[in-house]
Every structure is written in C-alpha cells, then in structure tokens.
Amino acid sequence: MKRYFIMAALTLFGTGLYAQNKKDRIQLVIKDAEHKINVLVDGKPFTDYFFPSDSILKKPVLFPILTSKGTTITRGYPFATRAGERVDHPHHVGMWLNYESVNGFDFWNNSTAIKDRSKYGTIKHTGIVQTNGGYGKATLKVTADWIDTDGKGKTLLKEKTTYVFHANGDQRIIDRITTLTALNEKVVFNDVKDGMFAIRVARELEHPSDKPDVFVDANGIQTKVDKLDNTGITGKYHTSENIDGEAAWSTRARWANLGGKIKNEDISICIIDHPKNVNYPTYWHARGYGLFAANPLGEKVFTNGKKELNYTLEPNQSVTFRYRTVITSGKTSDAQFNKLADEFAKSE
C-alpha cells in the first residue's frame, strides 16, 4: 500500500496536479481544425504556431504574440485587422523565417496578393515532431519544405525547426533553431535585402513618422492619409553597439532591441543573434514602419556594395540559424540583454 501511494504521488506530480501553486506553466495545445498550436502560459495566450494551407499563408508563422500582461505586440493585418494599422506588405505576418532569393525564387514576398507567383517560393508545414510543455519552459519541434514555383514545383530545402518557449514573470522568450538542408542540387541564397528572421510589430511600436501612407479603419476600409497621426507611437531601436533609432538599419550587432509603450505598458522586443550563425554578428534590417529583421546574408545592400556573400549550400549540406527573442513587460537594460545573449551563446 505504501509503494502504491508513492507511485500515485509521483504520477500526480508529473501531471502537475501536485504543483498547483507553481506559476509560468506553459502548455502546447494542438488545434488541428484551426491549423495552429496554442502556446499558453498559466492558461493565457502567449502565441500560436500558425500553419494554414498555402492558399491562405505562404509560410508557417508565430501569430499573434502577446506580452505577459496580454498585450498583442504583432500587427494584426491581414488576419486580425485592428483600426489604425498600416496595410502594406501583406506577407509580414507575426514572426517568421524565410528569404527573398533562394535559387532565384522569392520566399519572402510571396502572399495571396501576388497574381503571378511562378517565381515565388512557398514554405509548407509538413509535420509536428514533438510537443513538450512544462513550468517555465516548453519545446515544439516541427518540419517544413521550401518548394519553388509557388509550392507546385520541387523541394529546394528541408526544414527542421525547434521552438523553445520560456516564461519567467513579466518576461517571455522565444528561441528559434532552424536547420535547412539542401536536397540533390546546390542551393544559393543570393545576396539580397529581404530576410531572414523577422517580426512585424504593432502600430504603437513603430517609429513616429510624418510620411503619407494607407491605413485601415475600424470597419476594415483602407484609407490613404497625407500625414500620419503619431499619437501613442513610441517605438525606438537600440543595439548592443549603442546605435539608436532608424540608424540601426544596416548596422551589425549581437542584439537589437525595439522599445516602446502600448497604452501604459512599457514593452521591449529584443532579438539576439547567436555566435554560431553565419556572418555573426548579423546585419539589422530594422525599419521604422514596424519590420524588425535580422539578415546575415544580405551583405551587398547593407555595405553599399563593398561586400557580397551569396551563401551556398552544396547538395545534402545543412546550415542552422539560431535566434532568441526576448519580450519584456516593464523596464529593461543593456546589462540584462547582454546577460541573456551570453546565456544564449552557450546553447547549441
């Protein structure tokens, strides 16, 4: 009887029933019918791994992404439009990894807004390998194929991606580790501007701007405005090399942070590069209008033609890209980001 009690207690503890007072419990909930996996922290939304058919979205993404206080930091357009958002670049959805030119096929700009997609590539989700929830940390492993001719041609790359989700009080962390493997032919990532790991942020986290643009209203109607209303627009980039604002674009750094406010909540989004990545430290394709990207492969445009990479995989060769994104509700510091970068650098 004593042995049975001990075994029962261990079973209850393993399912979390013996740990009801613990916080930051991360659950991964597969929703097959909705083509997503919910990532929940203490039962509240953190993000979704979103993989609808390629007739809807041309790549799997994390969308939306929320802070510990439940504030959405990603732009909603075109799937969950909110009033006051820009309606540019419909391929900028949530958080993703792809590239503008892979053997001449554009995986970055592909969306349903493109009419002739014969020179565009599609990334197709192919499987869920592993889902492990836990307290403070959870792991999701998935696979995908990079297919040319809008997903109707041949597979150029096999993708294996591991997401590691962390929760610790007011901080959320997403580590993405993606291995791309060429198949039976050489694959060239032509040196271009648009790539590689990116997030499109909410309007409030953009940099203030007085340029005209097109926005959507509360009824979903697109309206051209001659001058932007910068009320509540508070974003500002800051890098590990002490470069601030839109001057961060094209510079290199081990991390870049986008800080700002949504209503009364201080929010920062810090993307951290990994020393094992190609061309470390990365170039930052960080735009004031809300595109925040790390592109290690676009040397030519970022150096005004002084360098050129054209990164190449031979048949059956692989490359791995590793990125950490730290989402904090509250004040942050360079020392904190440097510590997190040091910790990330020690990971595989």
C-alpha positions in Angstrom: 0.0 0.0 0.0 2.9 2.4 0.9 4.5 1.7 -2.5 1.2 2.4 -4.3 0.9 5.8 -2.5 4.4 6.8 -3.5 3.8 5.9 -7.1 0.5 7.7 -7.2 2.1 10.8 -5.7 4.8 10.8 -8.4 2.2 10.4 -11.1 0.2 13.3 -9.8 3.3 15.4 -9.5 4.3 14.5 -13.1 0.9 15.7 -14.4 1.2 19.0 -12.5 -1.6 18.2 -10.0 0.9 18.1 -7.2 2.2 21.5 -8.3 -0.9 23.7 -8.4 1.0 26.6 -6.8 3.6 26.8 -9.5 3.4 29.6 -12.0 4.6 30.1 -15.6 3.2 26.7 -16.7 3.5 26.5 -20.5 1.1 24.3 -22.4 1.1 23.4 -26.1 -2.4 22.7 -27.3 -2.8 21.3 -30.9 -5.8 22.6 -32.7 -5.9 20.6 -35.9 -9.1 22.0 -37.3 -7.7 25.6 -36.9 -4.2 24.7 -38.2 -2.5 26.0 -35.1 -0.8 25.1 -31.9 -1.8 27.3 -28.9 1.1 28.3 -26.6 -0.4 29.2 -23.2 1.2 30.4 -20.0 -0.9 29.7 -17.0 -3.8 29.2 -19.3 -3.4 32.6 -21.0 -2.4 33.1 -24.7 1.3 33.7 -25.4 1.4 32.9 -29.1 0.2 30.4 -31.8 2.2 28.3 -34.2 0.0 29.0 -37.2 0.2 26.8 -40.3 -2.9 27.2 -42.5 -2.9 26.0 -46.1 -0.6 27.7 -48.6 -3.7 29.2 -50.3 -4.1 31.3 -47.2 -0.5 31.9 -46.0 2.7 31.1 -47.8 4.7 30.0 -44.7 4.1 28.9 -41.1 4.5 31.7 -38.5 4.1 32.5 -34.9 0.9 34.7 -34.7 -0.1 36.6 -32.7 2.4 37.2 -30.0 1.5 38.7 -26.6 3.3 40.1 -23.6 2.9 38.6 -20.1 0.1 41.2 -19.5 -1.8 40.0 -22.6 -0.9 42.9 -24.9 -0.5 42.0 -28.6 2.9 43.1 -29.9 2.4 41.9 -33.5 0.5 43.7 -36.3 -3.0 42.1 -36.9 -3.2 42.8 -40.7 -4.2 40.8 -42.8 -5.7 38.1 -40.5 -6.9 40.1 -37.5 -7.0 43.7 -38.6 -7.1 46.5 -36.0 -8.1 50.1 -36.6 -5.1 52.4 -37.3 -2.8 49.7 -38.8 -0.8 50.1 -42.0 -2.0 47.8 -44.8 1.4 47.4 -46.5 3.3 44.2 -47.1 0.6 41.5 -46.5 3.4 38.9 -46.3 4.6 40.5 -43.0 2.7 38.2 -40.6 3.7 37.6 -37.0 7.2 36.1 -36.6 8.8 34.1 -39.4 12.0 32.9 -41.1 12.5 32.9 -44.9 14.5 34.7 -47.6 14.0 36.8 -50.7 16.0 34.8 -53.2 16.7 31.0 -53.0 17.9 29.7 -56.4 16.1 32.7 -57.8 12.7 32.1 -56.1 11.3 34.7 -53.7 10.1 33.1 -50.5 10.0 36.4 -48.6 7.5 38.5 -50.6 5.1 35.7 -51.5 1.4 36.2 -50.5 -2.1 35.8 -51.9 -1.8 39.5 -53.1 0.6 38.4 -55.8 -1.0 37.4 -59.1 1.8 35.7 -60.9 3.6 33.5 -58.3 5.6 31.4 -60.7 8.9 32.9 -59.4 7.8 32.8 -55.8 8.5 30.0 -53.2 6.3 28.5 -50.5 7.2 27.0 -47.2 4.8 24.1 -46.4 4.4 22.8 -42.9 4.9 19.0 -43.1 4.7 17.8 -39.5 4.7 18.2 -35.7 7.5 16.1 -34.4 7.4 16.9 -30.7 5.4 19.0 -28.1 6.7 19.2 -24.6 5.1 21.5 -22.1 6.5 22.4 -18.7 7.0 25.0 -16.0 8.9 28.0 -17.3 9.9 26.2 -20.5 8.3 24.3 -23.3 9.5 22.8 -26.6 7.9 22.5 -30.0 9.6 20.7 -33.0 8.2 20.9 -36.5 9.2 20.3 -40.1 8.6 22.1 -43.4 9.6 22.0 -47.1 10.8 25.0 -49.1 9.2 24.5 -52.5 9.7 26.6 -55.6 7.1 27.7 -58.2 4.6 28.8 -55.5 4.7 25.4 -53.9 3.9 23.5 -57.1 7.5 22.7 -58.1 10.4 20.9 -56.5 11.6 21.0 -52.9 14.8 23.0 -52.6 15.2 22.7 -48.8 14.1 20.5 -45.9 13.5 22.4 -42.7 13.7 21.2 -39.1 12.7 23.9 -36.5 12.8 23.8 -32.8 10.9 26.5 -30.8 11.8 26.8 -27.1 9.3 28.9 -25.2 10.3 30.4 -21.9 8.2 32.2 -19.3 9.5 34.0 -16.2 7.3 36.6 -14.6 7.0 39.6 -16.9 9.4 38.2 -19.4 8.7 35.8 -22.4 11.4 34.3 -24.5 11.2 32.5 -27.9 14.3 30.6 -29.1 14.0 29.5 -32.7 16.6 27.0 -34.0 16.1 26.2 -37.7 18.2 23.7 -39.8 17.9 23.9 -43.6 19.2 21.0 -45.7 19.7 21.1 -49.4 18.5 18.1 -51.3 20.0 16.9 -54.6 21.1 20.2 -56.0 23.1 23.2 -54.9 21.1 26.0 -53.2 22.2 29.6 -53.4 20.9 32.3 -51.1 21.5 35.2 -53.4 22.8 38.3 -51.6 19.6 40.4 -51.2 17.9 42.8 -48.7 14.8 40.9 -47.5 15.5 38.2 -45.0 15.8 36.4 -42.8 14.4 36.2 -39.2 11.7 38.8 -38.7 8.7 40.1 -36.8 6.2 42.7 -37.8 5.1 44.8 -34.8 2.0 46.6 -33.7 1.5 50.2 -34.8 2.3 51.6 -31.4 5.8 50.1 -31.6 6.7 51.8 -34.9 8.9 54.8 -35.0 7.0 58.1 -35.4 6.8 59.3 -39.0 5.2 62.2 -40.9 5.1 60.3 -44.3 1.8 59.6 -46.1 0.6 56.0 -46.1 -2.5 53.8 -46.3 -4.2 52.6 -43.1 -7.3 50.6 -42.2 -10.2 51.9 -40.1 -12.4 50.2 -37.6 -14.6 48.8 -40.4 -11.7 47.4 -42.3 -11.8 50.1 -45.0 -8.5 51.2 -46.4 -7.8 55.0 -46.3 -4.9 57.0 -47.6 -3.7 59.7 -45.2 -1.4 62.5 -46.2 0.2 62.8 -42.7 0.4 60.2 -40.0 -1.1 60.6 -36.6 1.8 59.8 -34.2 -0.3 59.8 -31.1 0.8 56.8 -29.0 3.6 55.8 -31.5 6.6 55.3 -29.3 9.0 52.7 -30.9 12.8 53.2 -30.8 15.5 50.8 -31.8 18.7 50.4 -29.7 21.5 48.0 -30.5 24.3 46.4 -28.5 26.7 48.7 -30.4 24.8 51.8 -29.0 23.1 52.7 -32.2 19.7 54.2 -31.8 16.5 54.8 -33.8 16.3 54.1 -37.5 20.1 54.5 -37.8 20.2 50.8 -36.6 19.2 49.8 -40.2 22.1 48.1 -42.0 24.4 48.1 -38.9 25.8 44.9 -37.2 25.3 44.0 -33.6 24.9 40.9 -31.4 21.4 42.1 -30.4 18.9 44.8 -31.2 16.0 46.0 -29.1 12.8 47.7 -30.0 11.4 49.5 -27.1 8.1 51.5 -26.6 4.8 51.7 -25.0 1.3 50.3 -25.7 -1.1 52.4 -23.6 0.6 52.5 -20.2 2.7 49.3 -20.6 6.4 49.6 -21.2 7.3 46.9 -23.8 10.6 45.8 -25.3 11.3 43.2 -28.0 15.0 42.2 -28.2 16.3 39.9 -30.9 19.6 38.2 -30.1 21.9 36.7 -32.7 24.0 33.6 -32.0 27.8 33.3 -32.5 27.3 30.0 -34.4 25.2 31.7 -37.0 26.5 32.6 -40.5 28.2 36.0 -40.6 27.8 36.8 -36.9 27.1 39.4 -35.8 24.1 39.9 -38.1 23.1 42.9 -40.1 19.8 44.5 -38.9 17.1 45.1 -41.5 15.2 47.2 -38.9 12.7 49.6 -40.4 10.8 52.3 -38.6 7.4 51.2 -40.1 7.4 48.1 -38.0 9.5 45.5 -39.8 12.2 44.2 -37.4 14.5 41.7 -39.0 17.9 40.1 -38.8 19.5 39.4 -42.1 23.0 37.8 -42.0 23.1 37.0 -45.7 22.4 40.5 -47.4 25.9 42.0 -47.2 25.8 43.8 -50.6 22.9 46.2 -49.8 24.0 46.7 -46.2 27.6 47.6 -47.2 26.7 49.7 -50.3 28.3 47.1 -52.5 31.6 46.8 -50.6 30.9 43.1 -49.8 28.8 40.3 -51.3 28.0 36.9 -49.8 25.7 34.7 -52.0 25.7 32.0 -49.3 25.7 28.5 -50.9 24.7 25.0 -49.7 26.1 22.1 -51.7 23.8 19.0 -52.2 22.9 17.4 -48.9 24.7 20.2 -46.9 22.9 21.8 -44.0 23.0 25.2 -42.2 21.5 26.2 -38.9 20.1 29.6 -37.9 19.5 30.4 -34.2 17.7 33.4 -32.8 16.4 34.4 -29.4 13.6 36.9 -29.0 13.0 38.4 -25.5 9.7 40.1 -24.9 9.5 42.1 -21.7 6.7 43.9 -20.0 8.5 46.6 -18.0 11.8 48.4 -17.9 14.9 46.7 -19.3 18.6 47.4 -19.6 21.6 46.7 -21.8 23.1 44.6 -19.0 20.1 42.4 -19.0 20.2 41.8 -22.7 24.0 41.1 -22.6 23.4 38.5 -19.9 20.6 36.9 -22.0 22.9 37.0 -25.1 25.7 35.4 -23.1 23.4 32.6 -21.9 22.0 32.0 -25.5 25.6 31.9 -26.9 26.3 28.9 -24.6 23.3 26.9 -26.1 23.8 24.6 -29.1 
